[in-house]
């Protein structure tokens, strides 16, 4: 983790050297190298903004901010389970303001940018019971959800489809229906 800022700095030095070369002075070459550098440095953006001596002072909140950049912004909201649309093991969620048909309570979930996850269970009064946990990205479109201070088991969700109107996920580990 601590070697990444040095790699970023070395890459910048090499890029500056290449741009100064006679063969790469064309506008197209410079633009191409800049785009390439942005693509390569994106995973290290948080490290590149900090002086090397301050890297050890990262807080967990700062790290969660970096992690949260890997999920699209449309996911950060409360989603309500639309069980009528489920297809086998694929669970379909809609924004909470979606016009659902009448039901005796609905489950839901919420991703927050700081890494907090809220699972909404159906309460005994048909309302919602919030269970707080944490989410973290494990792989492309794979999110692990943990409930460290709860009796609820952790599980992994694979995000299959998302946009501002629908979120489709597949549970790949654990048990959602506790």
N, C-alpha and C positions, 0 to 999 in steps of 0.2 A: 504494500500500500504506500509506503513512504518513498519508494523509488520512482513512482510515476511523475512527480514534478520534475525530476531530473531528466527523464525521458522526454517530457514535453519541451523542456528548455533546449535539449540537444536537437530535437526535431526542428525547433524554430531557428536555431543557428544554421543547420543544414539547409533549410528552406531559404533563408536569407542569402546564403552562399550561392545556391543554385540560381536564384533570381538575378544575382549580380553577374553570372556567367554570360558571356557574349551570345551563346547559342540559345539562351532562354529569355532574351529581352523582349520577345514579341508579346504583344498584348494578350493573345490567346494563351500562350504558355503561362503567363503570370496568373491569369484568371483561373486556368485549370489547376495550377498548383495551390491557389488560395482555396478553391472548392475542395480539393483533396485534403488540404490541411485541416479545414473545418470538419470534414467527415471523420478524419482520423483522430482529431482532438476532442470530439464531442464527448466521449466517455470520460475524459479527463478534465472537463471544463471546470469542475469544482476545485480541482487541485491546481489548475493553472492560475486561478484568480487569487490564490493565497501565497504569500511568501513561504519558502520551504520551512523556515523556522516556526511558522504558525500551524503547520499541518497537524502536529500532535495535539493542538487545542481544539480540534473539531469536536463538536458535541454530537450526541445521538440525534438531536433535532436536525442539525445541518446534514448529517448523513442521510436521514430520512427524506430531506428535501431533494437530495441528489437521487435517491432511489425512486422517489415519486415522479421524477421526470420521465421515467420509462413507461408510465401508463398514460394513455391519452386523457386530456382534460375532461372529455365528456363522461368519463366514468366517475368522477368525483361528485357524487350526489346520492340521494336516497333512491333506491330501486325497490319496487314492490313486485312480489312473485305473481306472475300471471299464469297460474297452474293450468288454466284452460288451454294455453298454447304450448305446454310442455310436449316434447317429442321424445319418448323413451327416457334416456338418462340426461337429456338436454333440458335444463331449466331455463325458462324465459322470464325475464324481469322487464318491467316498464317503469317509467318515471312515476313518482307517487301521485302526480296530478292527472294521470291517465284515467279515462272514464271506464273503470272496471265494472263488470256486472256485479250485482249484490252478492255478498259472501259473508260468512260468519268469521270475520277476521282474515287477515292475509299476512304471510311472512314477508320479510324483506331483508335488504342489506344496504349498507352504505360504506363507500370507500371515502376516506378523507385524505387530503394531500399530505398531512403530517405522519401518515402511516397508521392512523387509527382506523379500526374496522368496527362497525356496529351491525350485529345480527338482530333483526327484529323477529321475535317469536310471537305466536298467537297467545295472548294472555288469557287467563280463565274467564275474563269478562269480554272476550272477543276483541279486545283492543290489542295494543302492541307492548311487548316486553323487550326492552333493549338489553342485549348482552354485548359488552364491550371487549374488544380484542385488538390485535395488531395484524396488519398485512405486510407482506414483503414479496418482492418479485423474485421468483426462482429461475425462470427461463422466459423466453419470448412467449407472451400471453399466458404464462403460468404464475399464479399468485398463491402463496401459502398464507393461510389464515390461522392464527393462534390465539387462544384464550388463556393466558398464563394464570390468571387469578380466578378462573371459573372451573366448574366441573364439565364444561362443554369440551368435547374433543376437537383437536385441530384438524384441519382438512385443507386440501389443495383444490383450487378452481382453475380450470383451463378456460380462458376467455375465447369463445368461438366466433362471436359476432358482437359488434357494438356500434352504436351511433347515438344520436340524441334521443331516439325514440325506443330503442330496444337494446337489451343486454342479454346475450345467450351464453350460458356457461355449462360446463360439465364438471361435476365433482369427481376428482380422481383419487381421493384418499380420505379416510375418516367417515364420519356420519353426520350429515346435516340435521336430520330429523332425530333429535335426542329426546 
